[in-house]
Amino acid sequence: MVPQSQDPRSLPRLLAEKAIAEGDPLAWFERFYRLALAEGYPIPWADMKPNPNLMELCERIPDLRSPTNLLVVGCGLGDDAEWLAHQGHEVTAFDISPSAITHCCRRFPDSPVDYLVADLFDPPESWQKHFKIVLESYTLQVFKGSLRNEAVLRISELISPSGLLVLISRGRNESESAGTMPWPLTRDEVDVIPELGFRELFFEDYLDRSEERPIRRFRACYQKL
């Protein structure tokens, strides 16, 4: 039975806590998508439309509008990947959840996007230094501690020289509690990226008012040296 709650994040939080306690912190993604898609439980991060924060960022950074090969990390139900493909990019989009990828293929049967099941922590060898643009939107914020640090490193390894890393996440001050999942990033955690061989092109700390309640977010773009 799906727990009854007014908070649509209660189920993924419960499954994430259980997976972390079991020592398999990635297992909850497939468990949640399979259950949610089968029983109609809301997927709180799936608005069934492109992320307006991404669309605004592409308007601000011209290089993000130049068609190239692009990777979407943790693509969920595919709306961002589809929008980017319609901008002319050659898009590869992956998720660790087979149920999510199957749903993407059903939603967009004629899509030009290459949807794949893959693990960020063990990606295909051919992806190393391959993509001119990598989009990381709302994925790092569901990892904690060393797993988050490793995720940043793995993402950085997929970007070709002079390529771009696009980051969108919840944000918080170091002194603030991380609260419950999704756990907002701090500026110190984001500032690890230049140490991995990138230069910061754009960084914004802002209130996202597209949600029912304003949410503090970080939005940034980095270029690999």
C-alpha positions in Angstrom: 0.0 0.0 0.0 1.2 3.5 -0.8 1.2 5.6 2.4 -1.5 8.3 2.5 0.0 11.8 3.0 -0.5 15.3 1.8 3.2 15.6 1.0 4.0 13.8 -2.3 7.6 13.6 -1.2 6.8 11.3 1.7 7.0 8.1 -0.3 10.3 8.8 -2.1 11.8 10.0 1.3 10.6 6.8 3.0 12.1 4.6 0.2 15.3 6.6 0.1 15.8 6.2 3.9 15.2 2.5 3.7 17.7 2.1 0.8 20.3 4.1 2.6 19.8 2.0 5.7 20.2 -1.1 3.6 23.5 0.1 2.2 22.2 0.5 -1.3 21.4 4.2 -1.6 20.5 4.1 -5.3 17.9 1.3 -5.1 15.1 3.6 -4.2 14.9 5.3 -7.6 13.6 2.2 -9.4 11.4 1.2 -6.4 9.8 4.5 -6.4 9.3 4.9 -10.2 7.9 1.4 -10.5 5.4 1.9 -7.7 4.4 5.5 -8.7 3.9 4.7 -12.3 1.9 1.5 -11.6 -0.3 3.1 -8.9 -0.6 6.7 -10.1 1.3 8.1 -7.1 2.5 11.6 -7.8 6.1 12.1 -8.8 6.9 15.4 -7.2 9.7 16.5 -9.5 7.9 15.5 -12.7 5.8 18.5 -13.9 5.3 16.9 -17.3 6.7 20.0 -18.9 10.2 21.4 -19.4 11.9 23.0 -16.4 11.4 26.8 -16.6 14.7 27.3 -14.8 16.5 25.4 -17.6 14.7 27.3 -20.3 15.6 30.7 -18.7 19.2 29.7 -18.3 19.4 28.8 -22.0 18.2 32.2 -22.9 20.9 33.8 -20.8 23.8 31.7 -22.1 24.0 31.7 -25.9 26.4 28.7 -26.0 23.7 26.5 -24.5 21.5 27.2 -27.6 24.2 26.0 -30.1 23.2 22.5 -31.2 25.7 19.9 -30.1 25.8 16.5 -28.4 24.2 16.8 -25.0 23.7 14.4 -22.0 20.9 14.7 -19.5 21.7 13.2 -16.1 18.8 11.5 -14.3 16.3 12.3 -17.0 13.2 11.1 -15.1 10.2 11.2 -17.4 12.0 13.0 -20.2 10.5 16.5 -20.5 13.8 18.4 -20.3 15.5 16.0 -22.7 12.6 16.4 -25.2 12.8 20.2 -25.0 16.5 20.2 -25.5 16.2 17.9 -28.5 13.7 20.3 -30.0 16.3 23.1 -29.7 18.4 21.1 -32.1 20.7 19.2 -29.7 21.7 15.6 -30.2 20.4 14.4 -26.8 21.3 11.3 -24.8 19.3 11.0 -21.7 19.7 8.4 -19.0 18.2 7.3 -15.7 19.1 4.4 -13.3 15.4 3.5 -13.2 14.3 1.1 -16.0 10.7 2.0 -15.3 11.4 5.7 -15.9 13.2 5.0 -19.2 10.4 2.7 -20.3 7.9 5.4 -19.6 9.9 8.0 -21.5 9.9 5.7 -24.6 6.1 5.2 -24.3 5.4 9.0 -23.8 7.6 10.0 -26.8 7.6 7.0 -29.2 8.9 9.1 -32.1 11.5 11.0 -30.0 15.0 11.7 -31.4 16.3 11.4 -27.9 18.5 8.3 -27.1 17.0 7.1 -23.8 19.1 4.7 -21.9 19.2 2.9 -18.5 22.6 3.8 -17.0 24.3 4.3 -13.7 26.1 7.6 -13.1 28.6 5.9 -10.9 29.4 3.3 -13.6 28.7 5.0 -16.9 29.6 3.5 -20.3 33.3 3.9 -21.2 32.4 5.7 -24.4 30.9 8.6 -22.5 34.2 9.6 -21.0 35.0 13.2 -22.1 32.4 12.8 -24.9 29.7 15.4 -24.3 29.8 19.1 -25.2 27.0 19.8 -22.7 26.0 17.9 -19.6 22.8 18.9 -17.8 22.6 18.1 -14.1 19.2 19.2 -12.8 17.9 18.2 -9.4 20.0 15.0 -9.2 22.8 16.0 -6.9 20.3 17.1 -4.3 19.1 13.6 -3.7 22.6 12.4 -2.8 24.4 13.0 0.5 27.9 13.2 1.7 30.6 11.2 -0.1 28.0 10.0 -2.7 27.3 13.6 -3.7 31.1 14.3 -4.0 31.6 11.2 -6.2 28.6 12.2 -8.4 30.1 15.6 -9.1 33.4 13.9 -10.1 31.7 11.4 -12.3 29.7 14.1 -14.1 32.8 16.1 -14.7 34.5 13.2 -16.4 31.8 13.0 -19.0 32.4 16.5 -20.4 34.8 17.1 -23.4 37.5 19.8 -23.3 35.8 23.2 -23.6 32.4 21.5 -22.9 29.8 22.9 -20.6 28.3 21.7 -17.3 24.9 23.0 -16.5 23.8 22.8 -12.9 20.4 23.5 -11.3 19.7 22.6 -7.7 18.2 23.7 -4.4 20.6 25.9 -2.4 21.2 26.7 1.2 23.7 28.4 3.5 26.3 26.3 5.2 24.8 27.2 8.6 21.3 26.1 7.6 20.0 22.6 8.2 19.9 20.3 5.1 16.5 19.1 6.3 14.9 16.2 4.5 15.4 15.0 0.9 15.9 16.8 -1.4 19.0 18.1 0.4 20.0 21.5 -0.9 23.6 22.1 -1.9 25.8 24.7 -0.3 28.0 27.1 -2.2 31.1 25.3 -0.9 29.8 22.1 -2.5 29.3 23.8 -5.8 32.7 25.5 -5.6 34.3 22.1 -5.9 33.5 22.2 -9.6 36.2 24.7 -10.6 38.7 22.6 -8.7 38.0 19.8 -11.1 39.2 21.8 -14.1 36.3 24.1 -14.9 35.9 27.9 -15.0 32.6 29.5 -13.9 30.7 31.2 -16.6 27.5 31.9 -14.7 26.3 31.5 -11.2 22.9 32.6 -9.7 21.6 32.2 -6.2 17.9 33.0 -6.5 14.3 32.3 -5.4 12.4 30.1 -7.9 8.9 31.5 -7.8 7.5 29.1 -10.4 6.7 26.7 -7.5 3.7 27.0 -5.2 6.1 28.3 -2.5 9.4 30.1 -3.5 12.4 27.8 -3.4 16.0 28.9 -3.1 18.0 27.5 -6.0 21.5 27.6 -7.5 21.8 27.9 -11.2 25.2 27.7 -12.9 27.2 27.0 -16.0 30.9 25.9 -16.1 33.3 25.4 -18.9 35.8 22.6 -18.9 39.4 23.8 -19.4 
